[in-house]
Amino acid sequence: MPQTVCLETEVTDADHGRRLDQVLSTAFDEYSRSRIKIWITDGLVTVDGQVVTVPRTPVLAGQSLKISAEIPDDERFLPQDIPLDIVHRDQDILILNKPAGLVVHPGAGCHDGTVLNALLHHFPETASLPRAGIVHRLDKDTSGLMVTALNAEAQNRLVKAISRHEVIREYEAVVCGHMTAGGTVDKPIGRHPRIRTCMAVVPEGCGKEAVTRYRVVEKFRAHTRLRLRLETGRTHQIRVHMSSIGHSLVGDQQYGDPSRLLRRATPEFSRFLATFPRQALHAARLGLTHPVTGEYVQFETELPQDMQDLLAMLRQDTAEHPEDLVWS
């Protein structure tokens, strides 16, 4: 039987005045722009309860957008038996420890093999939920904790809590360069003006509010270990923000500086840094008010082995070159 899709979002201040199809395509990017346009022209989209059939219709901040449609069997996301590292499970929510390399949900260029496909297999009840209960994402090559919902009530409340910045998300990262103290990056993020697959810091009014707070955890000869907290959840936020202040993440091929060389490093260490397979970023802590019980819950996870190996190599390099330390 066809799958019923019921999707809902609210127009943010940053999306005020944008086209309806653009806003929906951003909010529900697991569906193609052409699919979104067909749903609009077929009368399956409402704006504040009124059917709108023109994709280019501008929308206003605060308006409620809803899609009620059906997806044919041959276009549905398929359940797949992909292992999930479940940190916590109850009747309403799951806390997952996502490994690096696993995509959260299907999108352009990735149609299966995702967390969403795994959820449909292990928890078939999520098939009736938008995005199979997924309420936020981690980049493919970012590891760590994420929460998903197992029923509509939990999902609706989690979405609202995230939009109100009530969910605590803390990350561990290793960045290039010396950082002497913590701070805050408060710069709007939007689509890169030339490279459409990338995000970038953009002028005020041209992107969405983005705030990242960070503190120094450990200093190395030419790198710094950070603990970061997201106040907002924009695409690639930590990677873009840290790159914008000259401290891109180790291993970040998209926003990093491949020309950086470490003076007097051993060949082994230079090779290790040059071939580190992903951005050194891990979602280490997740805190939230349980969407059904109202109890505050918090979860933490250890760094994955690749980041532990990176820290060990950095400590060894630092010990071999104490004269290069900057502690001020």
C-alpha positions as CSV (number, residue, x, y, z in Angstrom):
1,M,0.0,0.0,0.0
2,P,1.1,3.6,-0.6
3,Q,2.8,5.3,2.4
4,T,0.9,8.3,3.8
5,V,3.1,11.3,4.4
6,C,2.1,14.0,6.9
7,L,4.8,16.7,7.2
8,E,4.6,20.0,9.1
9,T,6.9,22.9,9.6
10,E,6.8,26.6,10.6
11,V,8.3,29.4,8.5
12,T,11.3,30.9,10.4
13,D,12.3,34.5,10.4
14,A,15.2,33.6,8.1
15,D,12.8,32.1,5.6
16,H,10.5,35.1,5.5
17,G,9.6,36.0,2.0
18,R,11.2,32.9,0.3
19,R,9.3,30.7,-2.1
20,L,7.0,28.0,-0.8
21,D,8.8,25.2,-2.7
22,Q,12.2,26.4,-1.6
23,V,11.2,26.5,2.1
24,L,9.6,23.0,1.9
25,S,12.6,21.6,0.0
26,T,15.0,22.9,2.7
27,A,12.8,21.6,5.6
28,F,12.2,18.2,4.0
29,D,15.3,17.6,2.0
30,E,14.9,13.9,1.8
31,Y,12.3,14.6,-0.9
32,S,13.4,16.0,-4.3
33,R,12.5,19.6,-5.3
34,S,10.4,18.1,-8.2
35,R,8.4,15.9,-5.8
36,I,7.7,19.0,-3.6
37,K,6.5,21.0,-6.6
38,I,4.2,18.2,-7.7
39,W,2.7,18.0,-4.2
40,I,2.1,21.8,-4.3
41,T,0.5,21.9,-7.7
42,D,-1.6,18.8,-6.8
43,G,-3.2,20.8,-3.9
44,L,-1.6,18.7,-1.2
45,V,0.1,21.6,0.6
46,T,-1.5,24.1,2.9
47,V,-0.3,27.4,4.3
48,D,-2.1,28.3,7.6
49,G,-4.8,25.8,6.6
50,Q,-5.3,27.2,3.1
51,V,-4.4,25.1,0.0
52,V,-1.7,26.8,-2.1
53,T,-1.0,25.4,-5.6
54,V,1.7,27.9,-6.8
55,P,5.3,26.8,-5.9
56,R,6.7,30.3,-6.1
57,T,4.2,31.7,-3.6
58,P,6.2,33.7,-1.0
59,V,5.7,32.6,2.6
60,L,5.8,34.7,5.8
61,A,7.5,34.1,9.2
62,G,5.3,32.2,11.6
63,Q,3.1,30.6,8.9
64,S,2.3,26.8,9.3
65,L,3.1,24.7,6.3
66,K,1.6,21.2,6.0
67,I,2.0,18.4,3.4
68,S,-0.5,15.6,3.3
69,A,0.3,13.2,0.5
70,E,0.9,9.5,-0.5
71,I,4.1,8.0,-1.8
72,P,3.7,5.0,-4.2
73,D,5.2,1.7,-3.1
74,D,8.0,1.9,-5.6
75,E,9.2,5.2,-4.1
76,R,9.0,4.4,-0.4
77,F,12.1,4.2,1.8
78,L,12.9,0.5,2.4
79,P,13.6,-1.1,5.8
80,Q,17.2,-2.4,5.9
81,D,18.9,-4.5,8.6
82,I,21.6,-2.0,9.5
83,P,23.0,-2.3,13.1
84,L,22.2,0.5,15.5
85,D,24.2,1.3,18.6
86,I,21.3,2.0,21.0
87,V,22.3,3.9,24.2
88,H,18.8,4.2,25.5
89,R,15.3,3.0,24.5
90,D,11.9,3.4,26.0
91,Q,8.4,3.5,24.5
92,D,8.8,7.0,23.3
93,I,12.4,7.8,22.3
94,L,15.7,6.3,21.2
95,I,19.1,7.6,21.9
96,L,21.6,6.4,19.2
97,N,25.4,6.5,19.1
98,K,25.9,7.0,15.4
99,P,29.2,5.9,13.9
100,A,31.1,8.0,11.4
101,G,30.3,7.1,7.8
102,L,26.6,6.4,8.4
103,V,24.2,8.9,6.7
104,V,21.2,9.9,8.8
105,H,18.5,9.9,6.2
106,P,18.3,9.5,2.4
107,G,18.9,12.5,0.2
108,A,20.5,13.5,-3.1
109,G,23.0,10.9,-4.0
110,C,22.2,8.6,-1.1
111,H,19.0,6.6,-1.4
112,D,19.4,3.9,1.2
113,G,21.9,2.5,3.8
114,T,20.9,5.2,6.3
115,V,19.8,5.5,9.9
116,L,16.3,6.0,8.6
117,N,16.3,2.7,6.7
118,A,17.6,1.0,9.9
119,L,14.9,2.5,12.0
120,L,12.2,1.3,9.6
121,H,13.7,-2.3,10.0
122,H,14.2,-2.4,13.8
123,F,11.2,-0.2,14.7
124,P,8.5,-0.7,12.0
125,E,6.1,1.6,13.9
126,T,8.2,4.5,12.8
127,A,7.0,4.1,9.2
128,S,4.0,6.2,10.0
129,L,6.2,9.1,11.3
130,P,7.8,11.9,9.2
131,R,11.5,10.9,8.6
132,A,10.8,7.7,10.6
133,G,10.9,9.7,13.8
134,I,14.2,11.6,13.1
135,V,14.2,15.1,14.6
136,H,17.8,16.3,14.0
137,R,20.8,15.0,12.1
138,L,24.5,14.5,12.3
139,D,26.8,14.8,9.2
140,K,27.7,11.5,7.6
141,D,31.3,11.7,9.0
142,T,30.4,13.1,12.4
143,S,29.9,10.4,15.1
144,G,28.0,10.5,18.3
145,L,24.6,10.9,20.0
146,M,21.3,11.7,18.4
147,V,17.7,11.3,19.6
148,T,14.8,9.9,17.5
149,A,11.1,9.5,18.3
150,L,9.0,6.4,18.3
151,N,5.6,8.0,18.2
152,A,4.0,11.2,16.9
153,E,3.5,12.8,20.3
154,A,7.2,12.4,21.2
155,Q,8.3,13.6,17.7
156,N,6.2,16.8,17.8
157,R,7.4,17.7,21.2
158,L,11.1,17.0,20.4
159,V,10.8,19.2,17.3
160,K,9.4,22.1,19.3
161,A,12.1,21.6,22.0
162,I,14.9,21.7,19.4
163,S,13.4,24.8,17.7
164,R,13.3,26.5,21.1
165,H,17.0,25.5,21.8
166,E,16.0,23.5,24.8
167,V,18.0,20.4,23.8
168,I,21.6,20.4,25.0
169,R,24.1,19.2,22.4
170,E,27.8,19.2,23.2
171,Y,30.5,18.1,20.9
172,E,34.2,17.2,21.1
173,A,36.4,18.4,18.3
174,V,40.1,18.7,17.4
175,V,40.9,21.8,15.4
176,C,44.0,23.2,13.7
177,G,46.1,25.9,15.4
178,H,46.6,27.3,18.9
179,M,43.5,28.5,20.7
180,T,44.3,30.1,24.0
181,A,40.8,30.5,25.4
182,G,37.1,29.7,24.8
183,G,34.6,31.9,23.2
184,T,31.5,32.2,21.1
185,V,31.0,32.4,17.3
186,D,27.8,34.2,16.5
187,K,27.6,34.4,12.7
188,P,24.7,33.6,10.4
189,I,25.1,30.6,8.1
190,G,23.6,30.2,4.6
191,R,24.2,28.4,1.4
192,H,27.7,29.2,-0.1
193,P,27.2,31.8,-2.9
194,R,29.3,29.8,-5.4
195,I,29.6,26.2,-4.1
196,R,26.0,25.0,-3.6
197,T,27.0,21.9,-1.7
198,C,28.7,23.9,1.0
199,M,27.5,26.3,3.7
200,A,29.2,29.5,4.6
201,V,29.1,32.5,7.0
202,V,27.0,35.1,5.3
203,P,26.1,38.7,5.9
204,E,23.3,39.5,8.3
205,G,19.9,39.0,6.8
206,C,21.2,36.5,4.2
207,G,21.2,33.4,6.3
208,K,20.0,31.8,9.5
209,E,21.1,32.7,13.0
210,A,23.9,30.4,14.2
211,V,25.6,30.4,17.6
212,T,28.4,28.1,18.7
213,R,30.0,28.3,22.1
214,Y,33.4,26.6,22.8
215,R,36.0,26.0,25.4
216,V,39.5,24.7,25.3
217,V,40.0,21.2,26.8
218,E,43.5,20.4,25.8
219,K,46.4,22.2,23.9
220,F,48.9,20.6,21.6
221,R,51.8,21.9,19.6
222,A,49.8,23.0,16.7
223,H,46.2,21.8,17.5
224,T,43.6,22.3,20.1
225,R,41.0,20.0,21.6
226,L,37.6,21.7,22.1
227,R,34.3,21.1,23.8
228,L,31.5,22.9,21.9
229,R,27.9,23.6,22.6
230,L,25.3,24.4,19.8
231,E,22.8,27.1,20.6
232,T,21.3,26.5,17.1
233,G,21.5,23.6,14.7
234,R,22.4,24.7,11.2
235,T,23.9,22.5,8.5
236,H,27.7,22.0,9.0
237,Q,27.5,24.7,11.8
238,I,30.5,23.7,13.9
239,R,32.7,23.1,10.8
240,V,31.7,26.4,9.1
241,H,32.0,28.4,12.3
242,M,35.5,27.1,13.3
243,S,36.8,27.5,9.7
244,S,35.5,31.1,9.7
245,I,37.8,31.9,12.7
246,G,40.8,30.2,11.2
247,H,40.6,26.9,13.1
248,S,39.2,24.3,10.8
249,L,38.6,20.8,12.1
250,V,41.3,18.1,11.6
251,G,40.3,15.9,8.6
252,D,37.7,18.3,7.2
253,Q,38.1,18.0,3.5
254,Q,35.3,20.4,2.8
255,Y,36.1,23.4,5.0
256,G,39.7,22.7,6.0
257,D,43.0,24.0,4.7
258,P,44.9,21.1,3.0
259,S,48.0,23.3,2.6
260,R,48.6,23.4,6.4
261,L,51.9,21.7,7.2
262,L,53.3,20.9,10.6
263,R,56.9,21.8,11.0
264,R,59.4,19.2,12.0
265,A,56.7,16.5,12.4
266,T,57.8,12.9,12.0
267,P,56.8,11.3,8.6
268,E,54.5,8.9,10.5
269,F,52.6,11.7,12.2
270,S,52.4,13.8,9.0
271,R,50.9,10.8,7.2
272,F,48.5,10.2,10.0
273,L,47.2,13.8,9.9
274,A,47.1,13.9,6.1
275,T,45.0,10.7,5.9
276,F,42.7,11.1,8.9
277,P,39.5,9.9,7.3
278,R,36.9,12.4,8.5
279,Q,36.3,15.6,10.4
280,A,37.4,15.1,14.0
281,L,34.0,15.8,15.5
282,H,31.9,13.8,17.9
283,A,28.5,14.5,19.5
284,A,29.5,13.6,23.1
285,R,26.7,14.8,25.3
286,L,22.9,15.1,24.8
287,G,20.5,16.5,27.4
288,L,16.8,17.0,27.1
289,T,13.5,17.0,28.8
290,H,11.8,13.7,28.0
291,P,9.0,14.6,25.6
292,V,6.4,12.5,27.4
293,T,7.4,12.0,31.0
294,G,8.8,15.5,31.5
295,E,11.9,14.2,33.3
296,Y,15.3,15.7,32.4
297,V,17.6,13.0,31.0
298,Q,21.2,13.2,29.9
299,F,23.5,10.9,28.0
300,E,27.2,10.8,27.3
301,T,29.4,8.7,25.1
302,E,33.2,8.2,24.9
303,L,35.2,9.3,22.0
304,P,35.4,6.8,19.1
305,Q,38.7,5.0,18.6
306,D,39.9,7.1,15.7
307,M,39.7,10.3,17.7
308,Q,41.4,8.6,20.7
309,D,44.2,7.6,18.3
310,L,44.4,11.2,17.0
311,L,44.7,12.6,20.5
312,A,47.4,10.0,21.4
313,M,49.4,11.1,18.3
314,L,49.0,14.7,19.1
315,R,50.2,14.2,22.7
316,Q,53.2,12.3,21.5
317,D,54.1,15.0,18.9
318,T,53.7,17.7,21.6
319,A,55.9,15.9,24.0
320,E,58.6,15.6,21.3
321,H,58.5,19.4,20.7
322,P,57.9,21.2,24.0
323,E,59.6,24.3,22.7
324,D,56.7,24.9,20.4
325,L,54.0,25.1,23.1
326,V,52.0,28.2,23.4
327,W,50.2,28.4,26.8
328,S,49.5,32.1,27.0
